[in-house]
Amino acid sequence: MMEITQQDVEKMAQLARLAVTPAEKETFAKQLTQILTHVDTLNQYDTTGINPTAVAMGQVNVFREDLVRPSLPPDKALANAPEREADGFVVPKILEER
């Protein structure tokens, strides 16, 4: 089993340009060591002949067929718009002049 030290965490943080506190270094070192221990446990299982998969449950495409259908008439689509123009709705200005 490989143990991650606080110096390892400090080096990774430096490479990632992250600022970490001493308490975070200690926490991350423990957490990363636990992760590596778990991976080491998984490595003991024989996976020979098992193909890698992206989805464990064998999902299939669930998209519906693309069909052309009539859309809402403009008056009905814009019925709840707070402010309208002839062929659409008005978006309130939110930018300030500087």
C-alpha angles and dihedrals in degrees: 000000000000118000121209113221129206087251089057090051091048091052092048091048090050092050090049091044092238126147112224130181123228089254090052091049090055093046094046092047090055093045094048091048089052090051092051090047090054092048089049088053090051091050091066091070118093109237097170110145095013112122118224114250135193093208122039098201100052097244121188133208108287098186117127122236113274107247129178109238133168115267130219118286112253094248092055094042092052097039094110098039110125092219129014140195125199096281105013147003131287121244113213116242110251102173120099124222112245 
